[in-house]
Amino acid sequence: MIRPLRILVLFLVAAGLTLGVTALTSSALAYALAGVVIVVVVLFGTPFALVQTRPRKQAAPEPEPAGFVRRVGF
């Protein structure tokens, strides 16, 4: 799980970059895009948070019952 401080930092970086590009282009489309990016980051944390970085640990397989014989072949 991503820590809240990390989400805040990533949000500020995304907002800063988006608004920086918006200020350079100064078009209505860029302002709309900036709003969409900020809303997505606020709602979902970050797009990177949706991607699982570490695989989940799988549960150990259940042991076979006593006297169980695994037969291989026909």
PyMOL Python script that loads the backbone (N, CA, C, O; Angstrom):
from pymol import cmd

cmd.read_pdbstr("""\
ATOM      1  N   MET A   1       0.837  -1.193   0.000  1.00  0.00           N
ATOM      2  CA  MET A   1       0.000   0.000   0.000  1.00  0.00           C
ATOM      3  C   MET A   1       0.873   1.244   0.000  1.00  0.00           C
ATOM      4  O   MET A   1       1.867   1.319   0.722  1.00  0.00           O
ATOM      5  N   ILE A   2       0.499   2.202  -0.801  1.00  0.00           N
ATOM      6  CA  ILE A   2       1.292   3.424  -0.911  1.00  0.00           C
ATOM      7  C   ILE A   2       0.945   4.361   0.236  1.00  0.00           C
ATOM      8  O   ILE A   2      -0.226   4.556   0.562  1.00  0.00           O
ATOM      9  N   ARG A   3       1.971   4.933   0.838  1.00  0.00           N
ATOM     10  CA  ARG A   3       1.757   5.823   1.970  1.00  0.00           C
ATOM     11  C   ARG A   3       1.121   7.130   1.515  1.00  0.00           C
ATOM     12  O   ARG A   3       1.372   7.579   0.397  1.00  0.00           O
ATOM     13  N   PRO A   4       0.299   7.750   2.366  1.00  0.00           N
ATOM     14  CA  PRO A   4      -0.382   8.997   1.997  1.00  0.00           C
ATOM     15  C   PRO A   4       0.594  10.117   1.635  1.00  0.00           C
ATOM     16  O   PRO A   4       0.303  10.919   0.748  1.00  0.00           O
ATOM     17  N   LEU A   5       1.744  10.184   2.305  1.00  0.00           N
ATOM     18  CA  LEU A   5       2.713  11.238   2.001  1.00  0.00           C
ATOM     19  C   LEU A   5       3.230  11.082   0.577  1.00  0.00           C
ATOM     20  O   LEU A   5       3.414  12.070  -0.134  1.00  0.00           O
ATOM     21  N   ARG A   6       3.460   9.854   0.170  1.00  0.00           N
ATOM     22  CA  ARG A   6       3.940   9.607  -1.193  1.00  0.00           C
ATOM     23  C   ARG A   6       2.879  10.003  -2.222  1.00  0.00           C
ATOM     24  O   ARG A   6       3.202  10.558  -3.272  1.00  0.00           O
ATOM     25  N   ILE A   7       1.615   9.716  -1.913  1.00  0.00           N
ATOM     26  CA  ILE A   7       0.534  10.103  -2.819  1.00  0.00           C
ATOM     27  C   ILE A   7       0.474  11.629  -2.936  1.00  0.00           C
ATOM     28  O   ILE A   7       0.295  12.171  -4.027  1.00  0.00           O
ATOM     29  N   LEU A   8       0.624  12.310  -1.801  1.00  0.00           N
ATOM     30  CA  LEU A   8       0.596  13.774  -1.807  1.00  0.00           C
ATOM     31  C   LEU A   8       1.737  14.332  -2.654  1.00  0.00           C
ATOM     32  O   LEU A   8       1.529  15.248  -3.449  1.00  0.00           O
ATOM     33  N   VAL A   9       2.930  13.789  -2.488  1.00  0.00           N
ATOM     34  CA  VAL A   9       4.080  14.263  -3.261  1.00  0.00           C
ATOM     35  C   VAL A   9       3.863  14.018  -4.756  1.00  0.00           C
ATOM     36  O   VAL A   9       4.124  14.897  -5.578  1.00  0.00           O
ATOM     37  N   LEU A  10       3.387  12.823  -5.104  1.00  0.00           N
ATOM     38  CA  LEU A  10       3.143  12.526  -6.518  1.00  0.00           C
ATOM     39  C   LEU A  10       2.041  13.416  -7.083  1.00  0.00           C
ATOM     40  O   LEU A  10       2.104  13.833  -8.240  1.00  0.00           O
ATOM     41  N   PHE A  11       1.026  13.708  -6.257  1.00  0.00           N
ATOM     42  CA  PHE A  11      -0.042  14.612  -6.688  1.00  0.00           C
ATOM     43  C   PHE A  11       0.515  15.999  -6.972  1.00  0.00           C
ATOM     44  O   PHE A  11       0.190  16.602  -7.995  1.00  0.00           O
ATOM     45  N   LEU A  12       1.350  16.505  -6.076  1.00  0.00           N
ATOM     46  CA  LEU A  12       1.919  17.844  -6.263  1.00  0.00           C
ATOM     47  C   LEU A  12       2.818  17.893  -7.492  1.00  0.00           C
ATOM     48  O   LEU A  12       2.819  18.881  -8.227  1.00  0.00           O
ATOM     49  N   VAL A  13       3.577  16.834  -7.713  1.00  0.00           N
ATOM     50  CA  VAL A  13       4.439  16.787  -8.905  1.00  0.00           C
ATOM     51  C   VAL A  13       3.580  16.759 -10.170  1.00  0.00           C
ATOM     52  O   VAL A  13       3.854  17.492 -11.120  1.00  0.00           O
ATOM     53  N   ALA A  14       2.547  15.921 -10.187  1.00  0.00           N
ATOM     54  CA  ALA A  14       1.675  15.826 -11.366  1.00  0.00           C
ATOM     55  C   ALA A  14       0.951  17.150 -11.613  1.00  0.00           C
ATOM     56  O   ALA A  14       0.855  17.611 -12.750  1.00  0.00           O
ATOM     57  N   ALA A  15       0.448  17.754 -10.542  1.00  0.00           N
ATOM     58  CA  ALA A  15      -0.256  19.030 -10.695  1.00  0.00           C
ATOM     59  C   ALA A  15       0.698  20.114 -11.175  1.00  0.00           C
ATOM     60  O   ALA A  15       0.347  20.916 -12.041  1.00  0.00           O
ATOM     61  N   GLY A  16       1.892  20.140 -10.619  1.00  0.00           N
ATOM     62  CA  GLY A  16       2.873  21.152 -11.024  1.00  0.00           C
ATOM     63  C   GLY A  16       3.275  21.009 -12.483  1.00  0.00           C
ATOM     64  O   GLY A  16       3.347  21.996 -13.216  1.00  0.00           O
ATOM     65  N   LEU A  17       3.538  19.772 -12.903  1.00  0.00           N
ATOM     66  CA  LEU A  17       3.916  19.547 -14.301  1.00  0.00           C
ATOM     67  C   LEU A  17       2.769  19.903 -15.245  1.00  0.00           C
ATOM     68  O   LEU A  17       2.970  20.529 -16.286  1.00  0.00           O
ATOM     69  N   THR A  18       1.569  19.492 -14.858  1.00  0.00           N
ATOM     70  CA  THR A  18       0.417  19.751 -15.719  1.00  0.00           C
ATOM     71  C   THR A  18       0.145  21.242 -15.832  1.00  0.00           C
ATOM     72  O   THR A  18      -0.091  21.757 -16.925  1.00  0.00           O
ATOM     73  N   LEU A  19       0.178  21.925 -14.714  1.00  0.00           N
ATOM     74  CA  LEU A  19      -0.072  23.370 -14.761  1.00  0.00           C
ATOM     75  C   LEU A  19       1.073  24.106 -15.431  1.00  0.00           C
ATOM     76  O   LEU A  19       0.862  25.150 -16.047  1.00  0.00           O
ATOM     77  N   GLY A  20       2.289  23.572 -15.318  1.00  0.00           N
ATOM     78  CA  GLY A  20       3.424  24.185 -16.023  1.00  0.00           C
ATOM     79  C   GLY A  20       3.254  24.094 -17.530  1.00  0.00           C
ATOM     80  O   GLY A  20       3.493  25.070 -18.241  1.00  0.00           O
ATOM     81  N   VAL A  21       2.846  22.939 -18.020  1.00  0.00           N
ATOM     82  CA  VAL A  21       2.594  22.780 -19.459  1.00  0.00           C
ATOM     83  C   VAL A  21       1.432  23.671 -19.883  1.00  0.00           C
ATOM     84  O   VAL A  21       1.445  24.260 -20.964  1.00  0.00           O
ATOM     85  N   THR A  22       0.426  23.759 -19.011  1.00  0.00           N
ATOM     86  CA  THR A  22      -0.734  24.599 -19.310  1.00  0.00           C
ATOM     87  C   THR A  22      -0.325  26.058 -19.447  1.00  0.00           C
ATOM     88  O   THR A  22      -0.791  26.753 -20.350  1.00  0.00           O
ATOM     89  N   ALA A  23       0.541  26.524 -18.558  1.00  0.00           N
ATOM     90  CA  ALA A  23       0.981  27.918 -18.615  1.00  0.00           C
ATOM     91  C   ALA A  23       1.781  28.183 -19.890  1.00  0.00           C
ATOM     92  O   ALA A  23       1.730  29.281 -20.443  1.00  0.00           O
ATOM     93  N   LEU A  24       2.508  27.187 -20.348  1.00  0.00           N
ATOM     94  CA  LEU A  24       3.302  27.375 -21.568  1.00  0.00           C
ATOM     95  C   LEU A  24       2.407  27.441 -22.806  1.00  0.00           C
ATOM     96  O   LEU A  24       2.637  28.250 -23.705  1.00  0.00           O
ATOM     97  N   THR A  25       1.394  26.590 -22.847  1.00  0.00           N
ATOM     98  CA  THR A  25       0.559  26.560 -24.044  1.00  0.00           C
ATOM     99  C   THR A  25      -0.586  27.546 -23.952  1.00  0.00           C
ATOM    100  O   THR A  25      -1.010  28.101 -24.966  1.00  0.00           O
ATOM    101  N   SER A  26      -1.095  27.773 -22.741  1.00  0.00           N
ATOM    102  CA  SER A  26      -2.202  28.695 -22.444  1.00  0.00           C
ATOM    103  C   SER A  26      -3.373  28.545 -23.413  1.00  0.00           C
ATOM    104  O   SER A  26      -3.806  29.514 -24.037  1.00  0.00           O
ATOM    105  N   SER A  27      -3.863  27.352 -23.525  1.00  0.00           N
ATOM    106  CA  SER A  27      -5.061  27.135 -24.331  1.00  0.00           C
ATOM    107  C   SER A  27      -6.139  26.502 -23.450  1.00  0.00           C
ATOM    108  O   SER A  27      -5.841  25.912 -22.412  1.00  0.00           O
ATOM    109  N   ALA A  28      -7.366  26.631 -23.869  1.00  0.00           N
ATOM    110  CA  ALA A  28      -8.472  26.081 -23.088  1.00  0.00           C
ATOM    111  C   ALA A  28      -8.364  24.559 -22.994  1.00  0.00           C
ATOM    112  O   ALA A  28      -8.701  23.974 -21.964  1.00  0.00           O
ATOM    113  N   LEU A  29      -7.902  23.926 -24.052  1.00  0.00           N
ATOM    114  CA  LEU A  29      -7.751  22.475 -24.039  1.00  0.00           C
ATOM    115  C   LEU A  29      -6.729  22.039 -22.987  1.00  0.00           C
ATOM    116  O   LEU A  29      -6.923  21.039 -22.296  1.00  0.00           O
ATOM    117  N   ALA A  30      -5.643  22.803 -22.876  1.00  0.00           N
ATOM    118  CA  ALA A  30      -4.623  22.460 -21.888  1.00  0.00           C
ATOM    119  C   ALA A  30      -5.165  22.631 -20.474  1.00  0.00           C
ATOM    120  O   ALA A  30      -4.853  21.829 -19.593  1.00  0.00           O
ATOM    121  N   TYR A  31      -5.968  23.661 -20.244  1.00  0.00           N
ATOM    122  CA  TYR A  31      -6.558  23.844 -18.914  1.00  0.00           C
ATOM    123  C   TYR A  31      -7.532  22.705 -18.598  1.00  0.00           C
ATOM    124  O   TYR A  31      -7.588  22.233 -17.462  1.00  0.00           O
ATOM    125  N   ALA A  32      -8.286  22.270 -19.584  1.00  0.00           N
ATOM    126  CA  ALA A  32      -9.205  21.147 -19.374  1.00  0.00           C
ATOM    127  C   ALA A  32      -8.419  19.875 -19.060  1.00  0.00           C
ATOM    128  O   ALA A  32      -8.802  19.103 -18.182  1.00  0.00           O
ATOM    129  N   LEU A  33      -7.330  19.665 -19.774  1.00  0.00           N
ATOM    130  CA  LEU A  33      -6.485  18.494 -19.533  1.00  0.00           C
ATOM    131  C   LEU A  33      -5.883  18.547 -18.130  1.00  0.00           C
ATOM    132  O   LEU A  33      -5.796  17.525 -17.450  1.00  0.00           O
ATOM    133  N   ALA A  34      -5.474  19.721 -17.705  1.00  0.00           N
ATOM    134  CA  ALA A  34      -4.917  19.885 -16.358  1.00  0.00           C
ATOM    135  C   ALA A  34      -5.963  19.502 -15.315  1.00  0.00           C
ATOM    136  O   ALA A  34      -5.652  18.819 -14.339  1.00  0.00           O
ATOM    137  N   GLY A  35      -7.188  19.939 -15.519  1.00  0.00           N
ATOM    138  CA  GLY A  35      -8.256  19.591 -14.588  1.00  0.00           C
ATOM    139  C   GLY A  35      -8.500  18.100 -14.533  1.00  0.00           C
ATOM    140  O   GLY A  35      -8.695  17.539 -13.454  1.00  0.00           O
ATOM    141  N   VAL A  36      -8.490  17.451 -15.689  1.00  0.00           N
ATOM    142  CA  VAL A  36      -8.721  16.005 -15.743  1.00  0.00           C
ATOM    143  C   VAL A  36      -7.597  15.266 -15.027  1.00  0.00           C
ATOM    144  O   VAL A  36      -7.857  14.329 -14.272  1.00  0.00           O
ATOM    145  N   VAL A  37      -6.363  15.671 -15.253  1.00  0.00           N
ATOM    146  CA  VAL A  37      -5.226  14.999 -14.612  1.00  0.00           C
ATOM    147  C   VAL A  37      -5.314  15.151 -13.099  1.00  0.00           C
ATOM    148  O   VAL A  37      -5.090  14.185 -12.369  1.00  0.00           O
ATOM    149  N   ILE A  38      -5.634  16.346 -12.619  1.00  0.00           N
ATOM    150  CA  ILE A  38      -5.709  16.576 -11.178  1.00  0.00           C
ATOM    151  C   ILE A  38      -6.852  15.765 -10.567  1.00  0.00           C
ATOM    152  O   ILE A  38      -6.698  15.198  -9.485  1.00  0.00           O
ATOM    153  N   VAL A  39      -7.984  15.707 -11.243  1.00  0.00           N
ATOM    154  CA  VAL A  39      -9.115  14.926 -10.722  1.00  0.00           C
ATOM    155  C   VAL A  39      -8.761  13.438 -10.671  1.00  0.00           C
ATOM    156  O   VAL A  39      -9.075  12.762  -9.691  1.00  0.00           O
ATOM    157  N   VAL A  40      -8.115  12.928 -11.710  1.00  0.00           N
ATOM    158  CA  VAL A  40      -7.722  11.510 -11.729  1.00  0.00           C
ATOM    159  C   VAL A  40      -6.754  11.219 -10.586  1.00  0.00           C
ATOM    160  O   VAL A  40      -6.877  10.200  -9.906  1.00  0.00           O
ATOM    161  N   VAL A  41      -5.789  12.117 -10.376  1.00  0.00           N
ATOM    162  CA  VAL A  41      -4.806  11.895  -9.316  1.00  0.00           C
ATOM    163  C   VAL A  41      -5.470  11.948  -7.949  1.00  0.00           C
ATOM    164  O   VAL A  41      -5.127  11.166  -7.063  1.00  0.00           O
ATOM    165  N   VAL A  42      -6.414  12.860  -7.768  1.00  0.00           N
ATOM    166  CA  VAL A  42      -7.102  12.955  -6.478  1.00  0.00           C
ATOM    167  C   VAL A  42      -7.972  11.724  -6.243  1.00  0.00           C
ATOM    168  O   VAL A  42      -7.984  11.189  -5.135  1.00  0.00           O
ATOM    169  N   LEU A  43      -8.693  11.268  -7.249  1.00  0.00           N
ATOM    170  CA  LEU A  43      -9.610  10.139  -7.064  1.00  0.00           C
ATOM    171  C   LEU A  43      -8.877   8.811  -6.914  1.00  0.00           C
ATOM    172  O   LEU A  43      -9.235   7.991  -6.070  1.00  0.00           O
ATOM    173  N   PHE A  44      -7.863   8.605  -7.726  1.00  0.00           N
ATOM    174  CA  PHE A  44      -7.221   7.289  -7.776  1.00  0.00           C
ATOM    175  C   PHE A  44      -5.859   7.250  -7.113  1.00  0.00           C
ATOM    176  O   PHE A  44      -5.160   6.245  -7.235  1.00  0.00           O
ATOM    177  N   GLY A  45      -5.456   8.290  -6.425  1.00  0.00           N
ATOM    178  CA  GLY A  45      -4.112   8.333  -5.849  1.00  0.00           C
ATOM    179  C   GLY A  45      -3.146   8.739  -6.942  1.00  0.00           C
ATOM    180  O   GLY A  45      -2.897   9.931  -7.122  1.00  0.00           O
ATOM    181  N   THR A  46      -2.614   7.822  -7.652  1.00  0.00           N
ATOM    182  CA  THR A  46      -1.832   8.096  -8.856  1.00  0.00           C
ATOM    183  C   THR A  46      -2.090   6.962  -9.825  1.00  0.00           C
ATOM    184  O   THR A  46      -2.480   5.869  -9.415  1.00  0.00           O
ATOM    185  N   PRO A  47      -1.876   7.211 -11.103  1.00  0.00           N
ATOM    186  CA  PRO A  47      -1.976   6.086 -12.046  1.00  0.00           C
ATOM    187  C   PRO A  47      -0.986   4.979 -11.700  1.00  0.00           C
ATOM    188  O   PRO A  47      -1.250   3.806 -11.963  1.00  0.00           O
ATOM    189  N   PHE A  48       0.162   5.348 -11.106  1.00  0.00           N
ATOM    190  CA  PHE A  48       1.171   4.347 -10.761  1.00  0.00           C
ATOM    191  C   PHE A  48       0.714   3.487  -9.594  1.00  0.00           C
ATOM    192  O   PHE A  48       1.146   2.341  -9.468  1.00  0.00           O
ATOM    193  N   ALA A  49      -0.151   4.019  -8.740  1.00  0.00           N
ATOM    194  CA  ALA A  49      -0.640   3.250  -7.600  1.00  0.00           C
ATOM    195  C   ALA A  49      -1.553   2.117  -8.056  1.00  0.00           C
ATOM    196  O   ALA A  49      -1.728   1.131  -7.340  1.00  0.00           O
ATOM    197  N   LEU A  50      -2.131   2.254  -9.240  1.00  0.00           N
ATOM    198  CA  LEU A  50      -3.011   1.213  -9.748  1.00  0.00           C
ATOM    199  C   LEU A  50      -2.218   0.000 -10.232  1.00  0.00           C
ATOM    200  O   LEU A  50      -2.740  -1.113 -10.292  1.00  0.00           O
ATOM    201  N   VAL A  51      -0.948   0.231 -10.578  1.00  0.00           N
ATOM    202  CA  VAL A  51      -0.104  -0.865 -11.054  1.00  0.00           C
ATOM    203  C   VAL A  51       0.539  -1.513  -9.835  1.00  0.00           C
ATOM    204  O   VAL A  51       1.174  -0.839  -9.024  1.00  0.00           O
ATOM    205  N   GLN A  52       0.373  -2.799  -9.717  1.00  0.00           N
ATOM    206  CA  GLN A  52       0.926  -3.497  -8.565  1.00  0.00           C
ATOM    207  C   GLN A  52       2.415  -3.686  -8.781  1.00  0.00           C
ATOM    208  O   GLN A  52       2.835  -4.288  -9.769  1.00  0.00           O
ATOM    209  N   THR A  53       3.220  -3.165  -7.845  1.00  0.00           N
ATOM    210  CA  THR A  53       4.666  -3.239  -8.029  1.00  0.00           C
ATOM    211  C   THR A  53       5.236  -4.565  -7.537  1.00  0.00           C
ATOM    212  O   THR A  53       6.195  -5.072  -8.119  1.00  0.00           O
ATOM    213  N   ARG A  54       4.669  -5.133  -6.482  1.00  0.00           N
ATOM    214  CA  ARG A  54       5.148  -6.402  -5.954  1.00  0.00           C
ATOM    215  C   ARG A  54       4.070  -7.466  -6.105  1.00  0.00           C
ATOM    216  O   ARG A  54       2.903  -7.209  -5.811  1.00  0.00           O
ATOM    217  N   PRO A  55       4.445  -8.647  -6.555  1.00  0.00           N
ATOM    218  CA  PRO A  55       3.428  -9.704  -6.644  1.00  0.00           C
ATOM    219  C   PRO A  55       2.962 -10.094  -5.248  1.00  0.00           C
ATOM    220  O   PRO A  55       3.732 -10.044  -4.289  1.00  0.00           O
ATOM    221  N   ARG A  56       1.710 -10.478  -5.147  1.00  0.00           N
ATOM    222  CA  ARG A  56       1.180 -10.921  -3.855  1.00  0.00           C
ATOM    223  C   ARG A  56       1.764 -12.269  -3.491  1.00  0.00           C
ATOM    224  O   ARG A  56       2.025 -13.110  -4.352  1.00  0.00           O
ATOM    225  N   LYS A  57       1.962 -12.457  -2.205  1.00  0.00           N
ATOM    226  CA  LYS A  57       2.453 -13.759  -1.749  1.00  0.00           C
ATOM    227  C   LYS A  57       1.318 -14.763  -1.870  1.00  0.00           C
ATOM    228  O   LYS A  57       0.191 -14.508  -1.445  1.00  0.00           O
ATOM    229  N   GLN A  58       1.639 -15.907  -2.457  1.00  0.00           N
ATOM    230  CA  GLN A  58       0.627 -16.941  -2.614  1.00  0.00           C
ATOM    231  C   GLN A  58       0.581 -17.795  -1.349  1.00  0.00           C
ATOM    232  O   GLN A  58       1.603 -18.053  -0.715  1.00  0.00           O
ATOM    233  N   ALA A  59      -0.591 -18.210  -1.012  1.00  0.00           N
ATOM    234  CA  ALA A  59      -0.750 -19.069   0.157  1.00  0.00           C
ATOM    235  C   ALA A  59      -0.085 -20.418  -0.107  1.00  0.00           C
ATOM    236  O   ALA A  59      -0.036 -20.889  -1.243  1.00  0.00           O
ATOM    237  N   ALA A  60       0.414 -21.018   0.940  1.00  0.00           N
ATOM    238  CA  ALA A  60       1.040 -22.332   0.800  1.00  0.00           C
ATOM    239  C   ALA A  60      -0.014 -23.339   0.368  1.00  0.00           C
ATOM    240  O   ALA A  60      -1.162 -23.252   0.804  1.00  0.00           O
ATOM    241  N   PRO A  61       0.351 -24.285  -0.473  1.00  0.00           N
ATOM    242  CA  PRO A  61      -0.642 -25.284  -0.905  1.00  0.00           C
ATOM    243  C   PRO A  61      -1.112 -26.117   0.292  1.00  0.00           C
ATOM    244  O   PRO A  61      -0.354 -26.392   1.222  1.00  0.00           O
ATOM    245  N   GLU A  62      -2.371 -26.501   0.235  1.00  0.00           N
ATOM    246  CA  GLU A  62      -2.924 -27.305   1.336  1.00  0.00           C
ATOM    247  C   GLU A  62      -2.307 -28.704   1.304  1.00  0.00           C
ATOM    248  O   GLU A  62      -2.143 -29.292   0.235  1.00  0.00           O
ATOM    249  N   PRO A  63      -1.969 -29.227   2.471  1.00  0.00           N
ATOM    250  CA  PRO A  63      -1.374 -30.578   2.479  1.00  0.00           C
ATOM    251  C   PRO A  63      -2.414 -31.622   2.091  1.00  0.00           C
ATOM    252  O   PRO A  63      -3.609 -31.470   2.343  1.00  0.00           O
ATOM    253  N   GLU A  64      -1.912 -32.689   1.469  1.00  0.00           N
ATOM    254  CA  GLU A  64      -2.826 -33.769   1.104  1.00  0.00           C
ATOM    255  C   GLU A  64      -3.234 -34.540   2.359  1.00  0.00           C
ATOM    256  O   GLU A  64      -2.484 -34.581   3.335  1.00  0.00           O
ATOM    257  N   PRO A  65      -4.409 -35.143   2.335  1.00  0.00           N
ATOM    258  CA  PRO A  65      -4.836 -35.915   3.503  1.00  0.00           C
ATOM    259  C   PRO A  65      -3.909 -37.115   3.750  1.00  0.00           C
ATOM    260  O   PRO A  65      -3.230 -37.585   2.836  1.00  0.00           O
ATOM    261  N   ALA A  66      -3.893 -37.594   4.977  1.00  0.00           N
ATOM    262  CA  ALA A  66      -3.028 -38.735   5.326  1.00  0.00           C
ATOM    263  C   ALA A  66      -3.406 -39.940   4.476  1.00  0.00           C
ATOM    264  O   ALA A  66      -4.585 -40.227   4.271  1.00  0.00           O
ATOM    265  N   GLY A  67      -2.399 -40.631   3.992  1.00  0.00           N
ATOM    266  CA  GLY A  67      -2.644 -41.822   3.184  1.00  0.00           C
ATOM    267  C   GLY A  67      -2.915 -41.519   1.723  1.00  0.00           C
ATOM    268  O   GLY A  67      -3.178 -42.438   0.947  1.00  0.00           O
ATOM    269  N   PHE A  68      -2.860 -40.253   1.327  1.00  0.00           N
ATOM    270  CA  PHE A  68      -3.140 -39.879  -0.065  1.00  0.00           C
ATOM    271  C   PHE A  68      -1.951 -40.256  -0.928  1.00  0.00           C
ATOM    272  O   PHE A  68      -0.807 -39.951  -0.590  1.00  0.00           O
ATOM    273  N   VAL A  69      -2.224 -40.921  -2.044  1.00  0.00           N
ATOM    274  CA  VAL A  69      -1.161 -41.298  -2.972  1.00  0.00           C
ATOM    275  C   VAL A  69      -1.436 -40.616  -4.297  1.00  0.00           C
ATOM    276  O   VAL A  69      -2.509 -40.773  -4.879  1.00  0.00           O
ATOM    277  N   ARG A  70      -0.454 -39.855  -4.771  1.00  0.00           N
ATOM    278  CA  ARG A  70      -0.608 -39.184  -6.057  1.00  0.00           C
ATOM    279  C   ARG A  70      -0.194 -40.161  -7.142  1.00  0.00           C
ATOM    280  O   ARG A  70       0.943 -40.631  -7.158  1.00  0.00           O
ATOM    281  N   ARG A  71      -1.110 -40.467  -8.045  1.00  0.00           N
ATOM    282  CA  ARG A  71      -0.802 -41.412  -9.113  1.00  0.00           C
ATOM    283  C   ARG A  71      -0.564 -40.646 -10.402  1.00  0.00           C
ATOM    284  O   ARG A  71      -1.348 -39.783 -10.796  1.00  0.00           O
ATOM    285  N   VAL A  72       0.516 -40.981 -11.029  1.00  0.00           N
ATOM    286  CA  VAL A  72       0.875 -40.324 -12.271  1.00  0.00           C
ATOM    287  C   VAL A  72       0.788 -41.357 -13.381  1.00  0.00           C
ATOM    288  O   VAL A  72       1.257 -42.484 -13.225  1.00  0.00           O
ATOM    289  N   GLY A  73       0.203 -40.984 -14.475  1.00  0.00           N
ATOM    290  CA  GLY A  73       0.102 -41.910 -15.604  1.00  0.00           C
ATOM    291  C   GLY A  73      -1.335 -42.326 -15.821  1.00  0.00           C
ATOM    292  O   GLY A  73      -2.266 -41.603 -15.466  1.00  0.00           O
ATOM    293  N   PHE A  74      -1.508 -43.506 -16.410  1.00  0.00           N
ATOM    294  CA  PHE A  74      -2.851 -43.968 -16.751  1.00  0.00           C
ATOM    295  C   PHE A  74      -3.398 -44.834 -15.647  1.00  0.00           C
ATOM    296  O   PHE A  74      -4.524 -45.322 -15.747  1.00  0.00           O
TER     297      PHE A  74
END
""", "prot")
cmd.dss("prot")
cmd.show_as("cartoon", "prot")
cmd.util.cbc("prot")
cmd.orient("prot")
